[in-house]
Amino acid sequence: SRSKKAPPLILLHSLEKAIWNWIEYHPHEFQDLQRGIATKDISSCWETLLEFVEAYKAENKKNKTTVWPLQMLLLILNPSCLEATVNELQQSEKEKDKEKYRDKDKTSLTQNSAQTARDKEQSAKQFIEGIKRGLGPHSPSKQVTEYAAIACVKLCKASTYVNNNDSNNVLFKLVQYVINDLKALLFNPVKPFSRGQAYNYADIELMIDCWVSLFRINPHNIDTLKVCLNLSSPQAYHFVIVCSLLRLTHIHVDFRLQNKNCFRTIHQPILSWWAKTNVVHYRSAELRALFTDTLNKATQGYIAHTPLRMITSLTLKSKDTQKGLTRSEEGPAHKMLLLLLVRLIHADPMLLLNTQGKVAHEMQSSSLELINGLVSLVHQPTMPDVAQEAMEALLALHSYDKIELWNPQAPMNCFWDVSSQVLFSISQKLIQHQIANYTDVLKWMRGILSCRNDYLQRHKKYALVGHELQICRQARIKLEVVFFMYLWSVDLDAVLTSLSCFGLLCQESDILLAADDSATVLPVANYQIYQELTQLASSDTRICFYETNHGNAYNRLALQRRMMNLLRKIEHCVDGVQTAWEETFRNWELTSKVLQTYPKYKSDDVQAELFHRGVGKRRASHQSSEHDLEEHITEWANMTWFLLTLGGVCLQKRLSSRWKQMQLQNNTATAGSSSGMPA
């Protein structure tokens, strides 16, 4: 005999989770069940589980709503009862419209089993009607409203596992019965849905599940999309839309992982009828506006030294409440939203890149604004997680198929202009040593250069269109300066990365020369030397960056000697070589002053100058002063050999320039005195 004792609530919650796992990871079995062709008869199991729920509700009348989500799932698992319930609900709606009431005096002569089924169907109908009342403004209590919302979101989510082309399915009919009330409750910017501060993460998750489900049911219903994209809506809705779009790209955001990587890939089966993010590409202008607004708020001095945290309680508060918040409360939420937006750009660049319907200059301006915003985050010291995601997003935007969309009407001109601005900006920060994780950024620049060359190779016939812009020449010079200067870095990984980048400069030159029919493009100066420097990065020399044994030190010294031999062969002191030497000399002078006054330099003006130039940011400051001193000495020695190696060709150019200037002055003076003599 079955026990009538109510099971513990934790068991019912585990049962609910088990049902969800079955639906999510075995969707085809769930579809077969809804079509009535299931291979297993679960009716007896369903009745037993429903008895557990009813027993719990009977013993816990005040908290009976806590099992509504499970009761909704059990109703879904019984298609025959579900269909009868939906039919009764539809009939009731028709009777209400006609202002007629059911004749309660009619009796039925059916058998006892049929009467039992009828009672269960009537109970299910009352259950659904109770949920619908809970969603409305006249709900009996706050608890009823909360669990009614959860149950309806479960219903909507379950319906997405049935092909939406099957419009006659009873699941969709039941969804339509509650969907408008559900949207009015969860997506009301005037009165945001909230179960209290302790449930902020859960409320966000609930609204994400709801938005994704509604999108998959009807991708072209834009009511909730408008609410979430409106900049004046509470920030909770901005989190909802961004996280929902991420979920559509198979990325789940776990808000429980504070100060950790909160992104994880969704591995559950993807159903063919689920709509993809391309449906909302036309809203890219609003997403760009949200990105720009969040970027400005996150970088305008909000708690610059506070570590990145997850959503705080402000996200679910109304606009009037948020006005009284301090910057220290707003900052973490803005930074978290910015991280999510940048991750979204990385996952699907078209969501913010689509510029259809605009003229050429507007397209280029929109793309440039988006890319410049990401570039500003690459060297953002207070948000390392955001900076890393920004680099990945920029790499995604530099794929050959995305570059063409920066400005489809003039793709090559836009490519040279925008991409050169990116490289110029980051190179300038690297030259000034204002980027702490410079090795990672150097590797990222190598990836950008590879993407550029890939795009040029695919469009080599038009590669010269727009390359004569001044910013292009300036960017090439800055790149050479960066790659030369980081040859004397104390981080050997940075050295090898810089060496490998010289070959990419040569590759770009080869592509341009091949496209030049009129011989107007000059080859890269010191081409052969650059190629040999690149070969050093891929040579058989094995260097471990963290060991200090004798053999490893010998390999480092051997690499340095080979670099010195190649740099001595440079004959053309072009702008990049000359500028790199001069910048290195300035750094060498600063470091020399520091070493000469050590350990008193900490209180001298030299230290202030050193910090101002950002030299102290080159390495992490979590090490002992002895280790810092050792690194300064090593760096000073590296700069010394670099200056000596290139000093001949650079100083020769400087002396030659001075000699020409002196000759010009003498010629001018001679001409002046000659014109003043009498005839």
Steps between C-alpha positions, in 0.01 A plus 500: 500500500616851425601726783298817535777674691622811323858480368755762609523811285863431408391171342239679291759756386735217401217341306436828317869525409503140375203568272675806359818307432297244308326768291821693424725207418241267344281746307397247234350269762309796640369582151388142451312521829322818389406340167356197675754259352714452809657157531443491874171534681558741787138551601534286812820680595330835444212413731736394779704818474188713494382330820828603664437860400140496621609345831754777551244768417252346744751510787650839408206713398680827570795401279319293241607739224864388540419183304317677218802481264519123552124466461523688170765259373293200605202641313717539190609136531137385466392616152148356528427684824669810362283495189182457702605786727570732208167413341318582822687828533410594145140407560494711815641795309230464237230483763634811667496684170139398443415572865366152545557267788529128507190310612610339825190277524613274218620163614715239337445123492863413427692232681698563817838502320376758254365707789841485669668623183239775479578609854870519421432704188281735701777528760752580225266765361468662842879485535555687172231755584666557839831561328344747258346690791840504669655673199247782500474815710240342731722216618414371851858542624857575396594135545226389262625749239860385530432128461241561230770682302749217551247237394408693186864549403544123535200453273636738235844343516360148463293606199818596312594131489204439271532608137335841473368405156258271682266784588219262600699358789314553826817627669499809280132557569566494873793739455276745316259485793757652741765665282365856504459503877849355541660768281311774683632369831866432416568776247343804659765777520278707729477219757779244444439147623698429817482247782740700715870572509591144597348371174659747257699238309203261492269775372743586221523131407121471500460796265776366273323164477177680424650728232679215323186286509279777365754567226505135396121483504463814287830660387322799348317608814693813597308616810753368750791591271398866503479506878842342546678720244355825630782695669254648748387156623640365828841343459361153575344490154834587339653199672207288384530587131879462489500169687210375290682577177809329639290194575379499141868475400533198735674691781356485851578765761532360851450788743610287794864508385609832644842631395546191281429405142121508501460372143445137414406334175158336472534138390135397492346406161412795276165455328464590134194724542658725761549849361852641492639844575485604134131576559597799718795626297283787383501637857878549496470880528325465837755245619783734398331780694480272804869412461604865471286603797636219717858568390472865598351419840752225576804712411401837646679448828262257668706342784813466292671265745208274588528147356243385248195352672166362394166673490417690815159572643460815293427307183147413602409839641290756322649810342384719787679278749816489291527879499595488867779250452864595535764437240655232717171307474455555126855422389509119533169458320609721210827311471327164505253608232790631293675163527185324379459740207861454389459123526189532283699686234756221510229234467304668218654822362205552266273579793675837531658529155195492276467840330241430233301797383775755562712695254872428467636763739243407767595133471867578541433736789293237684762230448780732606314601817445136594860397430650804673291421806650151511851637444459730800433191713811311389725728707252539787703409813207477745302244297734220385214258426331757278831581330558135411149464359546825305808356329306187405212713370736708285650183356150381412428834332823465299401172337486549124122460473436755777743760361290519185203604713672797664394699195361280221494794259875570533649199681869540413517872579325439830732209578817705461360793696341318796752219540792743482344710775473188716866411454617859543314543829621176658855548370516843660400352837760225466774747412416703808491180711144570615380140461589262783420175315707605199592144402135403460435816301799431274362153426162657431661748257662208322153351459364830366783523246431143388131584451593812304728304269233235452252767393751667268592167343134428427458843337850554363369658179368793702754493782641843412167681518527737796844389622651843430322658799726679746376285789616187315857626473499612863368162616773314309767717661353446848491124444869492412579708808308257724660187358850647529451635852369173642809316380668623820213392725577285805212273396637260240150411388455864400834490318407194294157645422658823375743304285216307336313821418775630270410224255137615494614849400693342214199291399280811479766667286509200264122515451507872423792466259322219315197726455706800386507519121636854482792443741388771742536288815844477654607170661565483872843635583730242660273228356761224514598584858135489609459157344806370682377646829174312453689177445660542843155473660441163333854366531599181681617693805294383796454755777308446821374835626484406867816296559836653585731201460830528317382342174198726476710810569734392222208475256385849595848637444526321165170652385614845607827467310322392184265798526797735547671361192190556290427849633857607416426418135219757479602758241186712466420711803133550419262689727408188697861410576597856591199553727552165673862593574405843637220361720732231630763761581246698705407188694867416545568843651213463747607153605860617537390772742301247700792260528748775585292619796380160622361449763433870561326547166163423661489844658658690212339683211640232272250251637213736424626545146543125463145435615364777279653340192349168603825305511397354833193347339692266276505224755263393774588658833439193717870418531774588745713811465807280437325338207394842369860618519618192314245562225600866472863400461416236239281743311767770515754255359261399221440864410874562501579230244203612289625861494854391418386265227286756316699803609719505191228528238276724715771745604631510145157609381482760776844640410409498133182693573691755707764537228234564238333752729829682557567509127155640436556772760839588351357516150219723623746731676725513192209580274391777736843662514538478122171675441609784729828577310506799263507427129 
